[in-house]
Amino acid sequence: MALYITKKRIGMGVFLSVAAVAIVTATLIKVSTDGDKLNALVETTQLQNVTQLEVNSSLACEIADAKAYCWQSDNFGNYGQLGNGTNTESSTPVPVSTAGVLAGKSVTDIATINQSACALADGKVYCWGQGTNGELGNGVMANSNIPVAVTGVMADKNVTDIIAGTVHFCAVAEGDIYCWGYGAGNRLGNGFVSNRSTPTPIDTSGGLSGKTITKIDIKSDGGCVLASGKVYCWGSNSNGQLGNGTHSGGAIPMEVGVGGVLDGKVVTDMATTQGTSCVTAEAKMYCWGGSNGDGQLGNGTTVPSSTPLPVDMSGVLFGKTIAKMFVGTLVTCVTTDQGSLYCWGRNDNGQLGNGTTQDSLVPSAVDATGVLAGKHVDTVVMQSRSLCALAESNVYCWGFGSSGNFGNGTNEDSLVPVLGARGILSNKQISSMQAGDDSMCVIAELQSYCWGLKGLVGLGNDDERFSSSSSLPKAVGSVVLIPEVVSVSPDNGRVDTDNGAIEIRGVDFDSGATVTIGGEEAQVTNRYLVNSILYVNPPISSTSGSRDVVVTNSNGQSATLANGYTYKELLPIVSSFSLGTDVPIRTSGRLLSIYGENLENTSVKIGNSNVQILLNTAEELQVEIPMSASTGFVDIVITTSDGQDVTISDAIRYSEVKQITNVSFVNESGISVMRIIGSELVNASNAYEYTEALSRSLVTLNGVAMKFCANGLASTYEGFGYSPDFFSNDIPCYKLVDASTGEIQISPTNVDIRLDDDFDITAQGTVSVNGSSTFIFNQQATSPGDGDDVEPTATVGGQSLENKPTISKRPTFSGVAEPGATVTVTVRSDPIVCTTIADSNGNWSCTLAMDLPPGNHTVTVRVINPDNSIEDLGPYAVVVADTGGAAPVVTSSTPLAPDTGVSRVFGVQRGSMIYAAATALVVTAFVFAAYVNRRRFLPHKNNSL
């Protein structure tokens, strides 16, 4: 007897063509994952030759190479429903045990209810899982985690089909139907409401006796059969679902529609669900049931009916031949012999696929102007809020898509069909499909794939990246994630430092992924597997350089981002400079000490010049400031060994050479003082810089650097400078003093120097302050008398300008003029100018600020007297030889005045004076020894105030 069984199964027509050879392969599959994740290589151990797949809300099983496999990601109930001898869940298919009653047998059919499954193998039925209601059919009310043989009246019969309800099973054996399990609500059709632990035949006394059964449909609350052109149903009838015009009865199969529209008609097909049932008879369609609140019966009303009523075929179905019916809880659909699809019922999520969200009480055409245009629909599967159709080996879906229901990589709803099952299924031929609660599964080219919401059953793989859903098909099987590291942020840190957490982004990190950086373990502090993000703390490293970042999954698969993390040298921290950073142009030999931290193994650039490092420690750099021909500020750039730069902006100021405008001598209370007047001679602008300027100011007298001592006064400046007893007063040294008060005096424009008592103030000499131009003085010049006119004169290097003298490339001009007169010397070939003021004795002297090139030059001198009268001297012809003397320059051993400009680093005073004090300890001993020796040979000089 040939039967057409309607139940939750797919792929039955494929089985006979499959060779029964067990094959499990490991396949590298390029997949495109959800959201913003990248494409990745995933190694999947996937079952081959899959012929049937059964999925419900909490259990899934499939047949591959005549063996049964089951999975359930959430072990709901621990009933042993996987049949592998354990009560432990598995997110991937595990083989049902073949060590017992299934040994050597070939499985040809499988059926599942929530916590139990039954397999048909070699004409017999074997079940496992929950059995407390008799679901296993083995005569006992107990669970089993391995298959047991169904016993009783079916034991010696050849079974050809098994069908699952929700809490009971039925089977077809030699033309008869047998059911077992939960019996409440008349589910078993045997006239009783009690549970049955062994199969019992359905009662045929209600009209089935002698009828040929051609189709069986088992529902959650009963069942129906198509026999000899009539439909017979049993089970619950509280809503008129048996179609007999009542709301009672149902203990045994009863004929549907007696005395109604089906009288005299031959039923050719039927489709049922818990609330709605439909049949076709003589090119018409009829439906009944208690669920019609959304128009599921298709008759233009929302009124339930306990008897069959004709579906309205006056509209879009007019003249159409119905090929297949698909009945859901809220929606009913049909296909025609032309492959067109029509649906009606609820449409709040666009389930009808007609571009609207308006319910339809009569058949409505599913949109066929888009992706379904010209396609022949073969199968429709329904979820609560979405539908999918199989048409010419492709899947098309519509309705609710927020759980990835369509399998096209999006989570968007659609009111019309869209192409689904993309990704790894894009180029595969899909032969069948089945819907779970919010998931969808298909068989494509004898392999199974699932997508959507995982729920209790899962998607049949252990891909940890998708904790709740996948909007693209996933291969059913064990997934071996092959990680890929894409980025590290931040990708660098400092040596010898706990740099804090970094973010590693990539693809396919599993829950046990570990990280190494440069071969050393990095602690994983947090992980987000869906987005493949790891947060790790890099190990502390004492050496700089780039390191590989390696992520290794728990399966041993690893990925490397070469040179993904770099340890950088600690950045230099500059706290102070030892010497002044205001440098005259065309001056070389000035030393600069830079104090701070992390200064070792660095290089220094001042302006555009790479300078030589004279001293390099972690706390100090000593360099020589390069000479510059132009004025302005330049940066100091300190570069670490790994190329990091620290820039001190405008750190060095190159300025015009300071000009001494006058030198005079006074005698106050027997103290000889030389008073030097000029511009910016000393860079001291506040009390804290006072003693630094005192100790560092460089005055050369007749080419010899003069020493200065604080004489105890530094103690008044809060510890800056030398301590009061640092120098003994009988050590020969010079002091900066105020000639009138005897107090130490220093200012940017005035320097008073106490001279040795035996200093010859009548001799000609030279003086320079902090790199200023060298000033020539000659105390022997005769001071003009009051009211006498002074004839101005000019000489160069002691030579007359009248006879075209040969001069040095940076000459000093001198002469006499009225006291206070302004004298300007101009070399007109460039021109180069120097200006000075005649002192109280009428003497003047000035040195050019830059070198003259060799050759002939013209010199003019303009004198502007105090009464604003002007006298011009010259022009004079002079010659600069190829070689010649230059103005005295500062040597590299000469201390410099401190900088007080905008680029001065805070804290320079204290740090610099500590440095100076330490140096002075050594100098003191040397000076003291020299002094004792000097005292043996020279007359004593009174050097105290």
Sequence and secondary structure as in RCSB ss.txt:
>XXXX:A:sequence
MALYITKKRIGMGVFLSVAAVAIVTATLIKVSTDGDKLNALVETTQLQNVTQLEVNSSLACEIADAKAYCWQSDN
FGNYGQLGNGTNTESSTPVPVSTAGVLAGKSVTDIATINQSACALADGKVYCWGQGTNGELGNGVMANSNIPVAV
TGVMADKNVTDIIAGTVHFCAVAEGDIYCWGYGAGNRLGNGFVSNRSTPTPIDTSGGLSGKTITKIDIKSDGGCV
LASGKVYCWGSNSNGQLGNGTHSGGAIPMEVGVGGVLDGKVVTDMATTQGTSCVTAEAKMYCWGGSNGDGQLGNG
TTVPSSTPLPVDMSGVLFGKTIAKMFVGTLVTCVTTDQGSLYCWGRNDNGQLGNGTTQDSLVPSAVDATGVLAGK
HVDTVVMQSRSLCALAESNVYCWGFGSSGNFGNGTNEDSLVPVLGARGILSNKQISSMQAGDDSMCVIAELQSYC
WGLKGLVGLGNDDERFSSSSSLPKAVGSVVLIPEVVSVSPDNGRVDTDNGAIEIRGVDFDSGATVTIGGEEAQVT
NRYLVNSILYVNPPISSTSGSRDVVVTNSNGQSATLANGYTYKELLPIVSSFSLGTDVPIRTSGRLLSIYGENLE
NTSVKIGNSNVQILLNTAEELQVEIPMSASTGFVDIVITTSDGQDVTISDAIRYSEVKQITNVSFVNESGISVMR
IIGSELVNASNAYEYTEALSRSLVTLNGVAMKFCANGLASTYEGFGYSPDFFSNDIPCYKLVDASTGEIQISPTN
VDIRLDDDFDITAQGTVSVNGSSTFIFNQQATSPGDGDDVEPTATVGGQSLENKPTISKRPTFSGVAEPGATVTV
TVRSDPIVCTTIADSNGNWSCTLAMDLPPGNHTVTVRVINPDNSIEDLGPYAVVVADTGGAAPVVTSSTPLAPDT
GVSRVFGVQRGSMIYAAATALVVTAFVFAAYVNRRRFLPHKNNSL
>XXXX:A:secstr
   EEESS   GGGGGGS     EEEEEEEEE STT  EEEEEEEEE SEEEEEE SS EEEEETTEEEEEESS 
 S   TT SS    EEEEEE   SSTTTT  EEEEEE SSEEEEEETTEEEEEE  TTSTT SSSS  EEEEEE 
 GGGTTS EEEEEE SSEEEEEETTEEEEEE  GGGTTSSS  S EEEEEE   TTTTTT  EEEEEEETTEEEE
EETTEEEEEE  TTSTT SSSSS  SS EESSTTSTTTT  EEEEEE SSEEEEEETTEEEEEES  TT TT SS
    EEEEEE   SSTTTT  EEEEEE SSEEEEEETT  EEEEE  TTSTT SS    EEEEEE   SSTTTT 
 EEEEEE SSEEEEEETTEEEEEE  TTSTT SS    EEEEEE S GGGTTS EEEEEE SSEEEEEETTEEEE
EEE TTT  SB  TT SSEEEEEEESEEEEE  EEEEEES EEETTS    EEEEEE   TT EEEETTEEEEEE
EEETTTTEEEEE    SS EEEEEEEE TTS EEEEEEEEEEE    EEEEESS  EEETT    EEEEEEES T
T EEEETTEEE EEEE SSEEEEE    SS EEEEEEEE TTS EEEEEEEEEEE    EEEEEEEEETTEEEEE
EEESS S   SHHHHHHHHHH  EEETTEE  B  TTGGGGSTT SS TTSS TTS  B B  TTT S  B SSE
EEEE  TT  TTSEEEEEETT   EEEETTS    TT       EETTEESTT  EE SS EEEEE STT EEEE
EETTTTEEEEEE  TTSEEEEE SS   SEEEEEEEEEE TTS EEEEEEEEEEE SS        TT       
STT  TTHHHHHHHHHHHHHHHHHHHHHHHHHHHHHHS       
